[in-house]
């Protein structure tokens, strides 16, 4: 097996943006799969202002080796000035799924 799998979380403002990023990452073999979770409510302070926004959440499955390329691609496609891009380690998972995910990556 290559490098360890990770899951990247990225919030986006619309379904159009979510699909654009997901399609690009999968077609470019930068990730194995992207799940789009609809309608999450985000609360945060940005530039001193309290914000409450309806967003979608991308769950991006890739590996540590591809993180920088995924981050670069998200930054190129994302409309936010400071998008959420957070990587979490996958500490365990179904062996066949992990094998499939690694095979999907370039």
FENSULQUI-V923188 format. One record per residue. N is the residue number from 0. PHI is phi in degrees with one decimal (NA if undefined). OMEGA is omega in radians with two decimals (none if undefined). NEAR is the number of other ideal C-beta (glycine too) atoms within 12 Angstrom. Layout:
[[N & PHI & OMEGA & NEAR] [N & PHI & OMEGA & NEAR]]
//
This chain:
[[0 & NA & 3.14 & 17] [1 & -69.8 & 3.12 & 19] [2 & -75.4 & -3.11 & 19] [3 & -60.6 & 3.08 & 23] [4 & -71.0 & 3.03 & 35] [5 & -134.1 & 3.01 & 33] [6 & -123.1 & 3.14 & 30] [7 & -103.0 & 3.05 & 39] [8 & -100.6 & 3.11 & 28] [9 & -147.5 & 3.09 & 40] [10 & -88.3 & -3.10 & 36] [11 & -136.1 & -3.04 & 36] [12 & -83.7 & -3.04 & 25] [13 & -153.9 & 3.10 & 21] [14 & -65.2 & 3.12 & 20] [15 & -60.7 & 3.12 & 15] [16 & -66.1 & 3.14 & 25] [17 & -57.9 & -3.12 & 33] [18 & -65.8 & -3.14 & 20] [19 & -61.7 & 3.14 & 25] [20 & -67.7 & -3.11 & 40] [21 & -59.5 & -3.11 & 35] [22 & -60.4 & -3.13 & 21] [23 & -61.5 & -3.10 & 26] [24 & -63.7 & -3.13 & 40] [25 & -71.9 & -3.11 & 28] [26 & -64.0 & 3.13 & 16] [27 & -88.1 & 3.13 & 24] [28 & 57.1 & 3.08 & 22] [29 & -86.9 & 3.07 & 33] [30 & -148.1 & 3.13 & 39] [31 & -82.9 & -3.02 & 34] [32 & -165.4 & 3.05 & 25] [33 & -132.0 & 2.99 & 35] [34 & -100.7 & 3.08 & 21] [35 & -110.8 & 3.10 & 29] [36 & -96.5 & -3.07 & 20] [37 & -80.1 & 2.95 & 17] [38 & 48.5 & 2.92 & 17] [39 & -105.3 & 3.10 & 22] [40 & -102.7 & -3.11 & 15] [41 & -109.2 & 3.07 & 23] [42 & -117.3 & -3.13 & 14] [43 & -164.0 & 3.03 & 17] [44 & -112.7 & 3.13 & 10] [45 & -131.9 & -3.10 & 16] [46 & 50.6 & 3.06 & 9] [47 & 78.6 & -3.10 & 7] [48 & -113.3 & 3.07 & 10] [49 & -71.8 & -3.12 & 11] [50 & -126.7 & 3.01 & 18] [51 & -134.3 & -3.06 & 13] [52 & -130.8 & 2.98 & 21] [53 & -86.7 & -3.11 & 17] [54 & -135.1 & 2.97 & 30] [55 & -117.4 & -3.13 & 30] [56 & -118.5 & 3.06 & 32] [57 & -93.9 & 3.00 & 43] [58 & -111.4 & -2.99 & 29] [59 & -107.2 & 3.14 & 43] [60 & -99.7 & -3.14 & 35] [61 & -149.3 & 3.05 & 44] [62 & -127.6 & -3.08 & 32] [63 & -58.4 & -3.13 & 23] [64 & -61.2 & -3.07 & 21] [65 & -95.7 & -3.04 & 33] [66 & -54.3 & -3.06 & 29] [67 & -59.8 & 3.13 & 19] [68 & -66.7 & 3.09 & 24] [69 & -63.7 & 3.13 & 41] [70 & -57.5 & -3.13 & 27] [71 & -60.0 & -3.13 & 17] [72 & -68.0 & 3.09 & 32] [73 & -60.1 & -3.13 & 39] [74 & -60.5 & 3.12 & 20] [75 & -71.6 & -3.04 & 17] [76 & -103.1 & -3.00 & 27] [77 & -82.4 & -3.13 & 29] [78 & -79.2 & -3.11 & 19] [79 & -74.4 & 3.05 & 23] [80 & -66.8 & 3.13 & 9] [81 & -131.9 & -3.13 & 15] [82 & -75.5 & 3.02 & 29] [83 & -72.9 & 3.03 & 27] [84 & -139.0 & -3.05 & 30] [85 & -126.0 & 3.14 & 20] [86 & -104.6 & 3.11 & 28] [87 & -119.8 & 3.11 & 19] [88 & -72.8 & 2.99 & 18] [89 & -94.1 & -3.04 & 25] [90 & -81.5 & 3.09 & 10] [91 & -164.0 & 3.13 & 10] [92 & 175.0 & 3.14 & 20] [93 & -56.8 & -3.04 & 11] [94 & -55.8 & -3.12 & 12] [95 & -65.0 & 3.10 & 10] [96 & -65.5 & 3.13 & 17] [97 & -59.5 & 3.14 & 25] [98 & -63.7 & 3.11 & 16] [99 & -61.5 & -3.12 & 17] [100 & -60.3 & -3.14 & 31] [101 & -63.1 & -3.13 & 28] [102 & -66.3 & -3.12 & 16] [103 & -73.3 & -3.10 & 25] [104 & -87.3 & 3.07 & 31] [105 & -81.6 & none & 19]]
//
